[in-house]
C-alpha cells in the first residue's frame, strides 16, 4: 500500500528508485520512524515523505542538525514530532 501511495504522489522519485529502491526506502523509513516511537501507518508515511522531500537521512545528517533534537525528544508525541519537523522545514519555526 505504501508503495502505491508513493508511486501516485511521488512518481518522479518512485521511478528513479525503481521497485527495489522504493521498497528499500519504505523499509528504511519504517525502521527509522519506529526507532523514534512513530509506529502508526500515517506517521510512518509522513516520515518517509520527509525522507523524500528533505533528504533520506534528514534525522542524522549534518546538513539538517535541527531535526535531531525533535525526533529524539521523548516529551513529544509522534504526531508532535512530525508536525514540528514540518513546521520548521516550511519555515514556520526557526531552525534551532
PDB file of N, CA, C and O in Angstrom:
ATOM      1  N   UNK A   1       0.817  -1.187   0.000  1.00  0.00           N
ATOM      2  CA  UNK A   1       0.000   0.000   0.000  1.00  0.00           C
ATOM      3  C   UNK A   1       0.868   1.261   0.000  1.00  0.00           C
ATOM      4  O   UNK A   1       0.596   2.199  -0.749  1.00  0.00           O
ATOM      5  N   UNK A   2       1.897   1.289   0.824  1.00  0.00           N
ATOM      6  CA  UNK A   2       2.766   2.464   0.870  1.00  0.00           C
ATOM      7  C   UNK A   2       3.424   2.695  -0.480  1.00  0.00           C
ATOM      8  O   UNK A   2       3.562   3.836  -0.921  1.00  0.00           O
ATOM      9  N   UNK A   3       3.829   1.617  -1.137  1.00  0.00           N
ATOM     10  CA  UNK A   3       4.444   1.747  -2.453  1.00  0.00           C
ATOM     11  C   UNK A   3       3.498   2.364  -3.456  1.00  0.00           C
ATOM     12  O   UNK A   3       3.908   3.195  -4.265  1.00  0.00           O
ATOM     13  N   UNK A   4       2.242   1.973  -3.416  1.00  0.00           N
ATOM     14  CA  UNK A   4       1.234   2.534  -4.319  1.00  0.00           C
ATOM     15  C   UNK A   4       1.084   4.029  -4.072  1.00  0.00           C
ATOM     16  O   UNK A   4       1.036   4.819  -5.015  1.00  0.00           O
ATOM     17  N   UNK A   5       1.011   4.410  -2.812  1.00  0.00           N
ATOM     18  CA  UNK A   5       0.889   5.826  -2.450  1.00  0.00           C
ATOM     19  C   UNK A   5       2.050   6.627  -3.030  1.00  0.00           C
ATOM     20  O   UNK A   5       1.841   7.665  -3.658  1.00  0.00           O
ATOM     21  N   UNK A   6       3.266   6.147  -2.820  1.00  0.00           N
ATOM     22  CA  UNK A   6       4.424   6.898  -3.291  1.00  0.00           C
ATOM     23  C   UNK A   6       4.512   6.917  -4.804  1.00  0.00           C
ATOM     24  O   UNK A   6       4.933   7.920  -5.381  1.00  0.00           O
ATOM     25  N   UNK A   7       4.126   5.840  -5.457  1.00  0.00           N
ATOM     26  CA  UNK A   7       4.111   5.866  -6.921  1.00  0.00           C
ATOM     27  C   UNK A   7       3.116   6.913  -7.432  1.00  0.00           C
ATOM     28  O   UNK A   7       3.369   7.575  -8.439  1.00  0.00           O
ATOM     29  N   UNK A   8       1.981   7.060  -6.733  1.00  0.00           N
ATOM     30  CA  UNK A   8       0.972   8.029  -7.152  1.00  0.00           C
ATOM     31  C   UNK A   8       1.374   9.464  -6.851  1.00  0.00           C
ATOM     32  O   UNK A   8       1.250  10.332  -7.715  1.00  0.00           O
ATOM     33  N   UNK A   9       1.856   9.730  -5.634  1.00  0.00           N
ATOM     34  CA  UNK A   9       2.129  11.101  -5.205  1.00  0.00           C
ATOM     35  C   UNK A   9       3.570  11.554  -5.400  1.00  0.00           C
ATOM     36  O   UNK A   9       3.856  12.750  -5.346  1.00  0.00           O
ATOM     37  N   UNK A  10       4.454  10.633  -5.622  1.00  0.00           N
ATOM     38  CA  UNK A  10       5.860  10.955  -5.875  1.00  0.00           C
ATOM     39  C   UNK A  10       6.341  10.142  -7.081  1.00  0.00           C
ATOM     40  O   UNK A  10       7.266   9.339  -6.958  1.00  0.00           O
ATOM     41  N   UNK A  11       5.719  10.346  -8.237  1.00  0.00           N
ATOM     42  CA  UNK A  11       6.044   9.490  -9.392  1.00  0.00           C
ATOM     43  C   UNK A  11       7.492   9.620  -9.859  1.00  0.00           C
ATOM     44  O   UNK A  11       8.109   8.621 -10.230  1.00  0.00           O
ATOM     45  N   UNK A  12       8.043  10.835  -9.847  1.00  0.00           N
ATOM     46  CA  UNK A  12       9.425  11.021 -10.305  1.00  0.00           C
ATOM     47  C   UNK A  12      10.399  10.272  -9.404  1.00  0.00           C
ATOM     48  O   UNK A  12      11.263   9.536  -9.881  1.00  0.00           O
ATOM     49  N   UNK A  13      10.249  10.468  -8.091  1.00  0.00           N
ATOM     50  CA  UNK A  13      11.144   9.807  -7.146  1.00  0.00           C
ATOM     51  C   UNK A  13      10.971   8.292  -7.202  1.00  0.00           C
ATOM     52  O   UNK A  13      11.950   7.549  -7.135  1.00  0.00           O
ATOM     53  N   UNK A  14       9.731   7.838  -7.325  1.00  0.00           N
ATOM     54  CA  UNK A  14       9.455   6.401  -7.400  1.00  0.00           C
ATOM     55  C   UNK A  14      10.103   5.795  -8.632  1.00  0.00           C
ATOM     56  O   UNK A  14      10.683   4.711  -8.567  1.00  0.00           O
ATOM     57  N   UNK A  15      10.002   6.496  -9.758  1.00  0.00           N
ATOM     58  CA  UNK A  15      10.610   5.995 -10.998  1.00  0.00           C
ATOM     59  C   UNK A  15      12.127   5.947 -10.869  1.00  0.00           C
ATOM     60  O   UNK A  15      12.762   5.000 -11.332  1.00  0.00           O
ATOM     61  N   UNK A  16      12.710   6.965 -10.242  1.00  0.00           N
ATOM     62  CA  UNK A  16      14.159   6.993 -10.061  1.00  0.00           C
ATOM     63  C   UNK A  16      14.632   5.847  -9.172  1.00  0.00           C
ATOM     64  O   UNK A  16      15.681   5.252  -9.422  1.00  0.00           O
ATOM     65  N   UNK A  17      13.858   5.543  -8.139  1.00  0.00           N
ATOM     66  CA  UNK A  17      14.238   4.488  -7.199  1.00  0.00           C
ATOM     67  C   UNK A  17      14.020   3.097  -7.775  1.00  0.00           C
ATOM     68  O   UNK A  17      14.786   2.180  -7.482  1.00  0.00           O
ATOM     69  N   UNK A  18      12.987   2.930  -8.590  1.00  0.00           N
ATOM     70  CA  UNK A  18      12.610   1.603  -9.067  1.00  0.00           C
ATOM     71  C   UNK A  18      11.924   0.835  -7.949  1.00  0.00           C
ATOM     72  O   UNK A  18      11.879   1.294  -6.808  1.00  0.00           O
ATOM     73  N   UNK A  19      11.397  -0.322  -8.276  1.00  0.00           N
ATOM     74  CA  UNK A  19      10.646  -1.107  -7.288  1.00  0.00           C
ATOM     75  C   UNK A  19      11.501  -1.505  -6.089  1.00  0.00           C
ATOM     76  O   UNK A  19      11.075  -1.358  -4.944  1.00  0.00           O
ATOM     77  N   UNK A  20      12.698  -2.006  -6.350  1.00  0.00           N
ATOM     78  CA  UNK A  20      13.562  -2.437  -5.240  1.00  0.00           C
ATOM     79  C   UNK A  20      13.983  -1.253  -4.375  1.00  0.00           C
ATOM     80  O   UNK A  20      13.983  -1.348  -3.148  1.00  0.00           O
ATOM     81  N   UNK A  21      14.336  -0.155  -5.000  1.00  0.00           N
ATOM     82  CA  UNK A  21      14.743   1.029  -4.254  1.00  0.00           C
ATOM     83  C   UNK A  21      13.607   1.629  -3.448  1.00  0.00           C
ATOM     84  O   UNK A  21      13.814   2.111  -2.335  1.00  0.00           O
ATOM     85  N   UNK A  22      12.404   1.599  -4.012  1.00  0.00           N
ATOM     86  CA  UNK A  22      11.232   2.106  -3.299  1.00  0.00           C
ATOM     87  C   UNK A  22      10.943   1.251  -2.076  1.00  0.00           C
ATOM     88  O   UNK A  22      10.664   1.774  -0.997  1.00  0.00           O
ATOM     89  N   UNK A  23      11.008  -0.053  -2.244  1.00  0.00           N
ATOM     90  CA  UNK A  23      10.787  -0.963  -1.113  1.00  0.00           C
ATOM     91  C   UNK A  23      11.849  -0.724  -0.049  1.00  0.00           C
ATOM     92  O   UNK A  23      11.540  -0.713   1.142  1.00  0.00           O
ATOM     93  N   UNK A  24      13.095  -0.532  -0.466  1.00  0.00           N
ATOM     94  CA  UNK A  24      14.190  -0.280   0.477  1.00  0.00           C
ATOM     95  C   UNK A  24      13.946   1.025   1.241  1.00  0.00           C
ATOM     96  O   UNK A  24      14.133   1.082   2.456  1.00  0.00           O
ATOM     97  N   UNK A  25      13.528   2.070   0.523  1.00  0.00           N
ATOM     98  CA  UNK A  25      13.232   3.350   1.162  1.00  0.00           C
ATOM     99  C   UNK A  25      12.129   3.193   2.202  1.00  0.00           C
ATOM    100  O   UNK A  25      12.252   3.689   3.322  1.00  0.00           O
ATOM    101  N   UNK A  26      11.066   2.512   1.838  1.00  0.00           N
ATOM    102  CA  UNK A  26       9.940   2.326   2.757  1.00  0.00           C
ATOM    103  C   UNK A  26      10.358   1.490   3.959  1.00  0.00           C
ATOM    104  O   UNK A  26      10.010   1.822   5.092  1.00  0.00           O
ATOM    105  N   UNK A  27      11.094   0.418   3.729  1.00  0.00           N
ATOM    106  CA  UNK A  27      11.567  -0.416   4.846  1.00  0.00           C
ATOM    107  C   UNK A  27      12.480   0.382   5.780  1.00  0.00           C
ATOM    108  O   UNK A  27      12.380   0.275   7.002  1.00  0.00           O
ATOM    109  N   UNK A  28      13.365   1.177   5.190  1.00  0.00           N
ATOM    110  CA  UNK A  28      14.263   2.016   5.994  1.00  0.00           C
ATOM    111  C   UNK A  28      13.453   3.037   6.795  1.00  0.00           C
ATOM    112  O   UNK A  28      13.729   3.283   7.969  1.00  0.00           O
ATOM    113  N   UNK A  29      12.458   3.622   6.145  1.00  0.00           N
ATOM    114  CA  UNK A  29      11.603   4.597   6.825  1.00  0.00           C
ATOM    115  C   UNK A  29      10.828   3.989   7.973  1.00  0.00           C
ATOM    116  O   UNK A  29      10.699   4.601   9.033  1.00  0.00           O
ATOM    117  N   UNK A  30      10.312   2.788   7.771  1.00  0.00           N
ATOM    118  CA  UNK A  30       9.582   2.087   8.837  1.00  0.00           C
ATOM    119  C   UNK A  30      10.500   1.872  10.038  1.00  0.00           C
ATOM    120  O   UNK A  30      10.114   2.122  11.180  1.00  0.00           O
ATOM    121  N   UNK A  31      11.717   1.405   9.768  1.00  0.00           N
ATOM    122  CA  UNK A  31      12.668   1.136  10.855  1.00  0.00           C
ATOM    123  C   UNK A  31      13.076   2.418  11.571  1.00  0.00           C
ATOM    124  O   UNK A  31      13.084   2.467  12.801  1.00  0.00           O
ATOM    125  N   UNK A  32      13.418   3.460  10.805  1.00  0.00           N
ATOM    126  CA  UNK A  32      13.852   4.709  11.425  1.00  0.00           C
ATOM    127  C   UNK A  32      12.717   5.358  12.209  1.00  0.00           C
ATOM    128  O   UNK A  32      12.911   5.797  13.343  1.00  0.00           O
ATOM    129  N   UNK A  33      11.544   5.417  11.609  1.00  0.00           N
ATOM    130  CA  UNK A  33      10.399   6.017  12.303  1.00  0.00           C
ATOM    131  C   UNK A  33      10.125   5.260  13.597  1.00  0.00           C
ATOM    132  O   UNK A  33       9.886   5.868  14.640  1.00  0.00           O
ATOM    133  N   UNK A  34      10.159   3.938  13.527  1.00  0.00           N
ATOM    134  CA  UNK A  34       9.923   3.117  14.711  1.00  0.00           C
ATOM    135  C   UNK A  34      10.925   3.385  15.813  1.00  0.00           C
ATOM    136  O   UNK A  34      10.586   3.329  16.995  1.00  0.00           O
ATOM    137  N   UNK A  35      12.159   3.675  15.431  1.00  0.00           N
ATOM    138  CA  UNK A  35      13.182   3.949  16.450  1.00  0.00           C
ATOM    139  C   UNK A  35      12.898   5.243  17.204  1.00  0.00           C
ATOM    140  O   UNK A  35      13.443   5.467  18.285  1.00  0.00           O
ATOM    141  N   UNK A  36      12.047   6.095  16.636  1.00  0.00           N
ATOM    142  CA  UNK A  36      11.660   7.343  17.288  1.00  0.00           C
ATOM    143  C   UNK A  36      10.250   7.272  17.856  1.00  0.00           C
ATOM    144  O   UNK A  36       9.669   8.294  18.222  1.00  0.00           O
ATOM    145  N   UNK A  37       9.702   6.067  17.929  1.00  0.00           N
ATOM    146  CA  UNK A  37       8.374   5.886  18.518  1.00  0.00           C
ATOM    147  C   UNK A  37       7.227   6.146  17.560  1.00  0.00           C
ATOM    148  O   UNK A  37       6.076   6.238  17.986  1.00  0.00           O
ATOM    149  N   UNK A  38       7.519   6.265  16.281  1.00  0.00           N
ATOM    150  CA  UNK A  38       6.497   6.540  15.270  1.00  0.00           C
ATOM    151  C   UNK A  38       6.136   5.204  14.630  1.00  0.00           C
ATOM    152  O   UNK A  38       6.914   4.642  13.860  1.00  0.00           O
ATOM    153  N   UNK A  39       4.949   4.707  14.958  1.00  0.00           N
ATOM    154  CA  UNK A  39       4.563   3.364  14.507  1.00  0.00           C
ATOM    155  C   UNK A  39       3.289   3.325  13.673  1.00  0.00           C
ATOM    156  O   UNK A  39       3.090   2.387  12.901  1.00  0.00           O
ATOM    157  N   UNK A  40       2.434   4.313  13.813  1.00  0.00           N
ATOM    158  CA  UNK A  40       1.173   4.291  13.067  1.00  0.00           C
ATOM    159  C   UNK A  40       1.432   4.548  11.586  1.00  0.00           C
ATOM    160  O   UNK A  40       2.350   5.276  11.210  1.00  0.00           O
ATOM    161  N   UNK A  41       0.595   3.928  10.762  1.00  0.00           N
ATOM    162  CA  UNK A  41       0.797   3.989   9.319  1.00  0.00           C
ATOM    163  C   UNK A  41       0.903   5.427   8.795  1.00  0.00           C
ATOM    164  O   UNK A  41       1.795   5.729   8.002  1.00  0.00           O
ATOM    165  N   UNK A  42       0.011   6.304   9.225  1.00  0.00           N
ATOM    166  CA  UNK A  42       0.045   7.685   8.754  1.00  0.00           C
ATOM    167  C   UNK A  42       1.318   8.398   9.150  1.00  0.00           C
ATOM    168  O   UNK A  42       1.887   9.151   8.360  1.00  0.00           O
ATOM    169  N   UNK A  43       1.769   8.163  10.371  1.00  0.00           N
ATOM    170  CA  UNK A  43       3.003   8.783  10.843  1.00  0.00           C
ATOM    171  C   UNK A  43       4.221   8.253  10.110  1.00  0.00           C
ATOM    172  O   UNK A  43       5.120   9.013   9.748  1.00  0.00           O
ATOM    173  N   UNK A  44       4.244   6.958   9.896  1.00  0.00           N
ATOM    174  CA  UNK A  44       5.365   6.358   9.167  1.00  0.00           C
ATOM    175  C   UNK A  44       5.383   6.884   7.733  1.00  0.00           C
ATOM    176  O   UNK A  44       6.445   7.191   7.190  1.00  0.00           O
ATOM    177  N   UNK A  45       4.213   6.982   7.133  1.00  0.00           N
ATOM    178  CA  UNK A  45       4.138   7.518   5.781  1.00  0.00           C
ATOM    179  C   UNK A  45       4.663   8.942   5.708  1.00  0.00           C
ATOM    180  O   UNK A  45       5.375   9.305   4.771  1.00  0.00           O
ATOM    181  N   UNK A  46       4.312   9.736   6.690  1.00  0.00           N
ATOM    182  CA  UNK A  46       4.782  11.126   6.724  1.00  0.00           C
ATOM    183  C   UNK A  46       6.293  11.169   6.930  1.00  0.00           C
ATOM    184  O   UNK A  46       6.982  11.996   6.333  1.00  0.00           O
ATOM    185  N   UNK A  47       6.799  10.286   7.769  1.00  0.00           N
ATOM    186  CA  UNK A  47       8.238  10.216   7.992  1.00  0.00           C
ATOM    187  C   UNK A  47       8.958   9.897   6.681  1.00  0.00           C
ATOM    188  O   UNK A  47       9.966  10.522   6.353  1.00  0.00           O
ATOM    189  N   UNK A  48       8.438   8.927   5.937  1.00  0.00           N
ATOM    190  CA  UNK A  48       9.052   8.565   4.661  1.00  0.00           C
ATOM    191  C   UNK A  48       8.950   9.732   3.681  1.00  0.00           C
ATOM    192  O   UNK A  48       9.863   9.951   2.885  1.00  0.00           O
ATOM    193  N   UNK A  49       7.868  10.470   3.732  1.00  0.00           N
ATOM    194  CA  UNK A  49       7.756  11.655   2.880  1.00  0.00           C
ATOM    195  C   UNK A  49       8.867  12.651   3.195  1.00  0.00           C
ATOM    196  O   UNK A  49       9.424  13.259   2.280  1.00  0.00           O
ATOM    197  N   UNK A  50       9.195  12.827   4.462  1.00  0.00           N
ATOM    198  CA  UNK A  50      10.305  13.713   4.824  1.00  0.00           C
ATOM    199  C   UNK A  50      11.617  13.177   4.257  1.00  0.00           C
ATOM    200  O   UNK A  50      12.480  13.953   3.844  1.00  0.00           O
ATOM    201  N   UNK A  51      11.767  11.861   4.237  1.00  0.00           N
ATOM    202  CA  UNK A  51      12.967  11.257   3.669  1.00  0.00           C
ATOM    203  C   UNK A  51      13.093  11.601   2.185  1.00  0.00           C
ATOM    204  O   UNK A  51      14.200  11.750   1.667  1.00  0.00           O
ATOM    205  N   UNK A  52      11.969  11.723   1.517  1.00  0.00           N
ATOM    206  CA  UNK A  52      11.975  12.070   0.095  1.00  0.00           C
ATOM    207  C   UNK A  52      12.125  13.581  -0.086  1.00  0.00           C
ATOM    208  O   UNK A  52      12.915  14.037  -0.913  1.00  0.00           O
ATOM    209  N   UNK A  53      11.371  14.347   0.682  1.00  0.00           N
ATOM    210  CA  UNK A  53      11.310  15.798   0.474  1.00  0.00           C
ATOM    211  C   UNK A  53      12.509  16.547   1.056  1.00  0.00           C
ATOM    212  O   UNK A  53      13.039  17.461   0.424  1.00  0.00           O
ATOM    213  N   UNK A  54      12.935  16.163   2.253  1.00  0.00           N
ATOM    214  CA  UNK A  54      14.034  16.883   2.911  1.00  0.00           C
ATOM    215  C   UNK A  54      15.361  16.258   2.507  1.00  0.00           C
ATOM    216  O   UNK A  54      16.186  16.900   1.856  1.00  0.00           O
ATOM    217  N   UNK A  55      15.558  15.037   2.884  1.00  0.00           N
ATOM    218  CA  UNK A  55      16.688  14.199   2.482  1.00  0.00           C
ATOM    219  C   UNK A  55      16.537  12.858   3.179  1.00  0.00           C
ATOM    220  O   UNK A  55      15.940  12.771   4.252  1.00  0.00           O
ATOM    221  N   UNK A  56      17.072  11.829   2.575  1.00  0.00           N
ATOM    222  CA  UNK A  56      16.857  10.469   3.073  1.00  0.00           C
ATOM    223  C   UNK A  56      17.326  10.303   4.517  1.00  0.00           C
ATOM    224  O   UNK A  56      16.689   9.602   5.303  1.00  0.00           O
ATOM    225  N   UNK A  57      18.415  10.934   4.857  1.00  0.00           N
ATOM    226  CA  UNK A  57      18.973  10.811   6.207  1.00  0.00           C
ATOM    227  C   UNK A  57      18.745  12.080   7.018  1.00  0.00           C
ATOM    228  O   UNK A  57      19.596  12.474   7.815  1.00  0.00           O
ATOM    229  N   UNK A  58      17.601  12.713   6.814  1.00  0.00           N
ATOM    230  CA  UNK A  58      17.335  14.002   7.468  1.00  0.00           C
ATOM    231  C   UNK A  58      17.493  13.948   8.975  1.00  0.00           C
ATOM    232  O   UNK A  58      17.804  14.966   9.595  1.00  0.00           O
ATOM    233  N   UNK A  59      17.289  12.791   9.579  1.00  0.00           N
ATOM    234  CA  UNK A  59      17.353  12.665  11.037  1.00  0.00           C
ATOM    235  C   UNK A  59      18.771  12.615  11.584  1.00  0.00           C
ATOM    236  O   UNK A  59      18.982  12.838  12.776  1.00  0.00           O
ATOM    237  N   UNK A  60      19.745  12.327  10.728  1.00  0.00           N
ATOM    238  CA  UNK A  60      21.124  12.182  11.194  1.00  0.00           C
ATOM    239  C   UNK A  60      22.130  13.038  10.440  1.00  0.00           C
ATOM    240  O   UNK A  60      23.286  13.130  10.854  1.00  0.00           O
ATOM    241  N   UNK A  61      21.726  13.655   9.363  1.00  0.00           N
ATOM    242  CA  UNK A  61      22.655  14.401   8.514  1.00  0.00           C
ATOM    243  C   UNK A  61      23.137  15.685   9.181  1.00  0.00           C
ATOM    244  O   UNK A  61      22.389  16.362   9.887  1.00  0.00           O
ATOM    245  N   UNK A  62      24.403  15.998   8.940  1.00  0.00           N
ATOM    246  CA  UNK A  62      24.952  17.278   9.394  1.00  0.00           C
ATOM    247  C   UNK A  62      24.312  18.440   8.638  1.00  0.00           C
ATOM    248  O   UNK A  62      24.391  19.586   9.079  1.00  0.00           O
ATOM    249  N   UNK A  63      23.685  18.151   7.510  1.00  0.00           N
ATOM    250  CA  UNK A  63      23.000  19.185   6.723  1.00  0.00           C
ATOM    251  C   UNK A  63      21.679  19.603   7.373  1.00  0.00           C
ATOM    252  O   UNK A  63      21.175  20.694   7.104  1.00  0.00           O
ATOM    253  N   UNK A  64      21.121  18.750   8.221  1.00  0.00           N
ATOM    254  CA  UNK A  64      19.841  19.039   8.880  1.00  0.00           C
ATOM    255  C   UNK A  64      19.928  18.763  10.384  1.00  0.00           C
ATOM    256  O   UNK A  64      19.161  17.956  10.910  1.00  0.00           O
ATOM    257  N   UNK A  65      20.855  19.430  11.078  1.00  0.00           N
ATOM    258  CA  UNK A  65      21.043  19.151  12.508  1.00  0.00           C
ATOM    259  C   UNK A  65      19.835  19.538  13.354  1.00  0.00           C
ATOM    260  O   UNK A  65      19.687  19.043  14.471  1.00  0.00           O
ATOM    261  N   UNK A  66      18.989  20.388  12.856  1.00  0.00           N
ATOM    262  CA  UNK A  66      17.804  20.834  13.594  1.00  0.00           C
ATOM    263  C   UNK A  66      16.783  19.709  13.794  1.00  0.00           C
ATOM    264  O   UNK A  66      15.907  19.824  14.651  1.00  0.00           O
ATOM    265  N   UNK A  67      16.882  18.639  13.026  1.00  0.00           N
ATOM    266  CA  UNK A  67      15.906  17.547  13.170  1.00  0.00           C
ATOM    267  C   UNK A  67      16.215  16.622  14.343  1.00  0.00           C
ATOM    268  O   UNK A  67      15.302  16.049  14.937  1.00  0.00           O
ATOM    269  N   UNK A  68      17.484  16.475  14.676  1.00  0.00           N
ATOM    270  CA  UNK A  68      17.876  15.524  15.726  1.00  0.00           C
ATOM    271  C   UNK A  68      17.187  15.765  17.064  1.00  0.00           C
ATOM    272  O   UNK A  68      16.642  14.823  17.639  1.00  0.00           O
ATOM    273  N   UNK A  69      17.191  16.987  17.579  1.00  0.00           N
ATOM    274  CA  UNK A  69      16.535  17.197  18.871  1.00  0.00           C
ATOM    275  C   UNK A  69      15.025  16.929  18.815  1.00  0.00           C
ATOM    276  O   UNK A  69      14.420  16.539  19.815  1.00  0.00           O
ATOM    277  N   UNK A  70      14.435  17.137  17.656  1.00  0.00           N
ATOM    278  CA  UNK A  70      12.991  16.914  17.538  1.00  0.00           C
ATOM    279  C   UNK A  70      12.672  15.424  17.589  1.00  0.00           C
ATOM    280  O   UNK A  70      11.836  14.999  18.386  1.00  0.00           O
ATOM    281  N   UNK A  71      13.328  14.628  16.749  1.00  0.00           N
ATOM    282  CA  UNK A  71      12.993  13.201  16.713  1.00  0.00           C
ATOM    283  C   UNK A  71      13.400  12.492  17.996  1.00  0.00           C
ATOM    284  O   UNK A  71      12.795  11.485  18.363  1.00  0.00           O
ATOM    285  N   UNK A  72      14.414  13.002  18.682  1.00  0.00           N
ATOM    286  CA  UNK A  72      14.888  12.353  19.908  1.00  0.00           C
ATOM    287  C   UNK A  72      14.138  12.791  21.161  1.00  0.00           C
ATOM    288  O   UNK A  72      14.317  12.196  22.224  1.00  0.00           O
ATOM    289  N   UNK A  73      13.309  13.814  21.054  1.00  0.00           N
ATOM    290  CA  UNK A  73      12.611  14.361  22.221  1.00  0.00           C
ATOM    291  C   UNK A  73      11.534  13.400  22.718  1.00  0.00           C
ATOM    292  O   UNK A  73      10.506  13.219  22.064  1.00  0.00           O
ATOM    293  N   UNK A  74      11.766  12.799  23.852  1.00  0.00           N
ATOM    294  CA  UNK A  74      10.820  11.821  24.418  1.00  0.00           C
ATOM    295  C   UNK A  74       9.580  12.485  25.013  1.00  0.00           C
ATOM    296  O   UNK A  74       8.611  11.804  25.347  1.00  0.00           O
ATOM    297  N   UNK A  75       9.609  13.808  25.145  1.00  0.00           N
ATOM    298  CA  UNK A  75       8.445  14.530  25.671  1.00  0.00           C
ATOM    299  C   UNK A  75       7.422  14.866  24.588  1.00  0.00           C
ATOM    300  O   UNK A  75       6.304  15.282  24.893  1.00  0.00           O
ATOM    301  N   UNK A  76       7.804  14.686  23.330  1.00  0.00           N
ATOM    302  CA  UNK A  76       6.891  14.946  22.225  1.00  0.00           C
ATOM    303  C   UNK A  76       6.228  13.650  21.785  1.00  0.00           C
ATOM    304  O   UNK A  76       6.871  12.602  21.738  1.00  0.00           O
ATOM    305  N   UNK A  77       4.955  13.723  21.466  1.00  0.00           N
ATOM    306  CA  UNK A  77       4.270  12.555  20.900  1.00  0.00           C
ATOM    307  C   UNK A  77       4.717  12.416  19.441  1.00  0.00           C
ATOM    308  O   UNK A  77       5.226  13.375  18.860  1.00  0.00           O
ATOM    309  N   UNK A  78       4.535  11.245  18.850  1.00  0.00           N
ATOM    310  CA  UNK A  78       4.892  11.101  17.440  1.00  0.00           C
ATOM    311  C   UNK A  78       4.248  12.161  16.535  1.00  0.00           C
ATOM    312  O   UNK A  78       4.944  12.738  15.700  1.00  0.00           O
ATOM    313  N   UNK A  79       2.941  12.437  16.671  1.00  0.00           N
ATOM    314  CA  UNK A  79       2.373  13.488  15.820  1.00  0.00           C
ATOM    315  C   UNK A  79       3.005  14.858  16.060  1.00  0.00           C
ATOM    316  O   UNK A  79       3.161  15.641  15.123  1.00  0.00           O
ATOM    317  N   UNK A  80       3.369  15.149  17.306  1.00  0.00           N
ATOM    318  CA  UNK A  80       4.017  16.431  17.605  1.00  0.00           C
ATOM    319  C   UNK A  80       5.395  16.502  16.949  1.00  0.00           C
ATOM    320  O   UNK A  80       5.773  17.546  16.416  1.00  0.00           O
ATOM    321  N   UNK A  81       6.141  15.409  16.983  1.00  0.00           N
ATOM    322  CA  UNK A  81       7.454  15.379  16.332  1.00  0.00           C
ATOM    323  C   UNK A  81       7.313  15.673  14.843  1.00  0.00           C
ATOM    324  O   UNK A  81       8.032  16.505  14.290  1.00  0.00           O
ATOM    325  N   UNK A  82       6.379  14.980  14.206  1.00  0.00           N
ATOM    326  CA  UNK A  82       6.198  15.136  12.771  1.00  0.00           C
ATOM    327  C   UNK A  82       5.732  16.539  12.413  1.00  0.00           C
ATOM    328  O   UNK A  82       6.187  17.115  11.425  1.00  0.00           O
ATOM    329  N   UNK A  83       4.837  17.082  13.207  1.00  0.00           N
ATOM    330  CA  UNK A  83       4.349  18.441  12.930  1.00  0.00           C
ATOM    331  C   UNK A  83       5.450  19.474  13.158  1.00  0.00           C
ATOM    332  O   UNK A  83       5.554  20.447  12.412  1.00  0.00           O
ATOM    333  N   UNK A  84       6.264  19.266  14.179  1.00  0.00           N
ATOM    334  CA  UNK A  84       7.353  20.203  14.435  1.00  0.00           C
ATOM    335  C   UNK A  84       8.373  20.161  13.299  1.00  0.00           C
ATOM    336  O   UNK A  84       8.862  21.207  12.869  1.00  0.00           O
ATOM    337  N   UNK A  85       8.696  18.978  12.814  1.00  0.00           N
ATOM    338  CA  UNK A  85       9.610  18.875  11.669  1.00  0.00           C
ATOM    339  C   UNK A  85       9.020  19.611  10.471  1.00  0.00           C
ATOM    340  O   UNK A  85       9.709  20.389   9.813  1.00  0.00           O
ATOM    341  N   UNK A  86       7.747  19.364  10.193  1.00  0.00           N
ATOM    342  CA  UNK A  86       7.091  20.018   9.058  1.00  0.00           C
ATOM    343  C   UNK A  86       7.089  21.531   9.229  1.00  0.00           C
ATOM    344  O   UNK A  86       7.346  22.267   8.277  1.00  0.00           O
ATOM    345  N   UNK A  87       6.803  21.986  10.425  1.00  0.00           N
ATOM    346  CA  UNK A  87       6.729  23.414  10.700  1.00  0.00           C
ATOM    347  C   UNK A  87       8.078  24.104  10.484  1.00  0.00           C
ATOM    348  O   UNK A  87       8.150  25.160   9.856  1.00  0.00           O
ATOM    349  N   UNK A  88       9.129  23.505  11.005  1.00  0.00           N
ATOM    350  CA  UNK A  88      10.462  24.092  10.841  1.00  0.00           C
ATOM    351  C   UNK A  88      10.879  24.031   9.376  1.00  0.00           C
ATOM    352  O   UNK A  88      11.416  25.004   8.847  1.00  0.00           O
ATOM    353  N   UNK A  89      10.641  22.916   8.724  1.00  0.00           N
ATOM    354  CA  UNK A  89      11.015  22.750   7.324  1.00  0.00           C
ATOM    355  C   UNK A  89      10.301  23.762   6.430  1.00  0.00           C
ATOM    356  O   UNK A  89      10.891  24.297   5.491  1.00  0.00           O
ATOM    357  N   UNK A  90       9.035  24.018   6.728  1.00  0.00           N
ATOM    358  CA  UNK A  90       8.257  25.009   5.965  1.00  0.00           C
ATOM    359  C   UNK A  90       8.714  26.431   6.263  1.00  0.00           C
ATOM    360  O   UNK A  90       8.425  27.350   5.496  1.00  0.00           O
ATOM    361  N   UNK A  91       9.422  26.618   7.370  1.00  0.00           N
ATOM    362  CA  UNK A  91       9.874  27.939   7.749  1.00  0.00           C
ATOM    363  C   UNK A  91       8.945  28.627   8.735  1.00  0.00           C
ATOM    364  O   UNK A  91       9.105  29.814   9.015  1.00  0.00           O
ATOM    365  N   UNK A  92       7.979  27.892   9.261  1.00  0.00           N
ATOM    366  CA  UNK A  92       7.053  28.469  10.256  1.00  0.00           C
ATOM    367  C   UNK A  92       7.735  28.692  11.599  1.00  0.00           C
ATOM    368  O   UNK A  92       7.326  29.559  12.371  1.00  0.00           O
ATOM    369  N   UNK A  93       8.764  27.916  11.875  1.00  0.00           N
ATOM    370  CA  UNK A  93       9.512  27.997  13.134  1.00  0.00           C
ATOM    371  C   UNK A  93      11.002  28.088  12.805  1.00  0.00           C
ATOM    372  O   UNK A  93      11.446  27.552  11.790  1.00  0.00           O
ATOM    373  N   UNK A  94      11.758  28.750  13.640  1.00  0.00           N
ATOM    374  CA  UNK A  94      13.206  28.850  13.356  1.00  0.00           C
ATOM    375  C   UNK A  94      13.898  27.509  13.573  1.00  0.00           C
ATOM    376  O   UNK A  94      13.510  26.714  14.429  1.00  0.00           O
ATOM    377  N   UNK A  95      14.934  27.283  12.771  1.00  0.00           N
ATOM    378  CA  UNK A  95      15.768  26.099  12.964  1.00  0.00           C
ATOM    379  C   UNK A  95      16.667  26.368  14.151  1.00  0.00           C
ATOM    380  O   UNK A  95      17.343  27.395  14.222  1.00  0.00           O
ATOM    381  N   UNK A  96      16.662  25.438  15.073  1.00  0.00           N
ATOM    382  CA  UNK A  96      17.422  25.645  16.308  1.00  0.00           C
ATOM    383  C   UNK A  96      18.811  25.095  16.213  1.00  0.00           C
ATOM    384  O   UNK A  96      19.579  25.190  17.171  1.00  0.00           O
TER     385      UNK A  96
END
